[in-house]
Amino acid sequence: MDFGILIPLAPFIMVLGIVWISKRSKLEEKRLEAATSQSAEKAAQYAAHTAELEQRVRVLERIVTDRGYDIATQIEALRDIQSVEESGIGVPLEIERRERA
């Protein structure tokens, strides 16, 4: 194979190689920037979620450590409220007509 014909084309091939490498590195930088911004956004979401969970734990700790607190009664009361809300039973507060005894 005769490489004599490639010698005059060598500068053009080098320029094309340099352009290709520079474009590729810019594309890689953009990809890294996008990944970094996504990571920062996820970290902020995790931080907010963690803060919310910490607040809930503080409330639960306060409930458990309160000496005069009847936990079982309160849990049952919350379950009763939840079951009423889920079933849709009960008397709405804005009812016009009243029951007579």
Order of alpha helices (4+ residues) and beta strands (2+ residues): alpha-alpha
